[in-house]
Amino acid sequence: MLKLFACLLLLITGITSAKDIDQSVLIDGKVLYTEECQKCHDNSLVPISDGTSMQSLDDIRWQISTCVTALGIFWMPNDEEDVAQYLNHDFFHFKNTPKPDS
């Protein structure tokens, strides 16, 4: 039964639309956030938002890049973008703008 479910899941995910891709970015971002970012942010050592420092999606991107560099986290640029998209979608709700270098 589990194999059947796994096969169906693969078949369904093989038929994706743009909306599905966005969902996979959000899922990936949440996983990465949970595995790395919550080591500091979940314990209230560093606030996610103080209401003043984050003014845009680019600010979120900059902060993620700063943390990744400072902590020596080995993420690809798309991992950072996935986390930025997740945080923006679930917490900040800024206008979704393209990455400056894309």
Buried (B, 14 or more C-beta within 10 A) or exposed (E): EEEEEEEEEEEEEEEEEEEEEBEEBBEBBBBBBEEBBEEBBEEEEEEBBEEEEBEEBBBBBBBBBEBBEEEEBEBEEEBBBBBBBBBBBEEBEBEEEEEEEE
